[in-house]
């Protein structure tokens, strides 16, 4: 799975058409190419994911009750993530520096 983050702030009022145009113009990618594109709002507590599934566009939107989504600086332009990093991002975990807990103790 290819995942691209639009570094910096995105206007969260944009829908599928506006985000697709942003993917083409700013990220220089094909929005219908099968990749997942992630965008973050100004307050850093909401993200949108845009994905073309072969039949049409899917737009996922998440707002955190507490905390903020970890995001690269606008100077980075575009960041590429793995599927695992996207899963951490979606759960509100800092995908750049995940905190791994200690392994479970062996049950007897």
N, C-alpha and C positions, 0 to 999 in steps of 0.2 A: 504494500500500500504506500503510495506517495502522499505525503502530507506537507503542505506549505503554510507557513504563518506569514501574514502580512504584518511586518513589524511596524510599531507605532500605533496610532489611534485611527479607528474607522468610525464613521458616522453610523450608528446602530439603527438609524431610520431607514437605511438602504435595504431593499428587498433583493430578490433573486436577480432581477435585471441590473440593478446598480452594483451589486457585488460581482456579477459576471463581467461587467464592464471594467471594474477595478482589477479583476484577475487578468484580463487581457491587456489593459493599458499599463498598470503599475507593476504587476508581477511578471508580465510577458509570458503568460501561460495560456493554454487552451482550457477554458472553463469546462468544456465537455470532454476532456481527456481522461476522466476517470480518477483524478486525484481529489484529495480533500483539501479545501482551503479554509483556514481559520482566521477570524477577525476579532479584535477586541475593542470594546468601547472605552470612552474617556475615563469613566470611573473605575475601570479595571475589574468590575464585578460581573461583567457579562461578556459572553462570546457567542459568535455565530460560526457555524460550520456549513460550507457549501460543497455539495457533492453531486455529480451527474451519475446516475445509476444505470444508464443505457436507455432508459425510457423518458427520463425527465430529471429536473433538478430537485434535490432535497435540501431543505434549509433547516438546520437544527439550531436551537437557541437555548442558552442556559444562563441563568442568573444565580449567583451565589448568595446565600443568605448572610454568610459571614466570610470575610477574607477577600483576597484578590487573586486573579489569575496571574501567574508568572509570565512575563513577556519580554522579549528582547527590545533593545532600544531602537528608535526609528532609524538611526544611522545604519543599522544592519540590513535594511531593505527587506530581504526575504530570508526566512530560516526554514530549513528542511528537517522534519521530525520523522521518527519511526512510528509504527503503529503503537508500540508500547508507550512511547512518550506522549502520543496523542491521548491514550487512555488515562495516563497520569494527569495530563492537562485538563481533561474533561472532568476528572474527579477533584480538581482544585489542588493537586499536588504540584510542587515546584519540580517540573520535569528536568530542570537544569542541574539540580542538586537533590535528588531524592534521598530521603532519610530511610534507611533500611533498618528494620527492627531486628532484634536478636533472633536467631532461629529458635524454633520451639524445642523445649526440653524433651528428651526421649521418654515416651510413656512406657510404663512397666506393666 
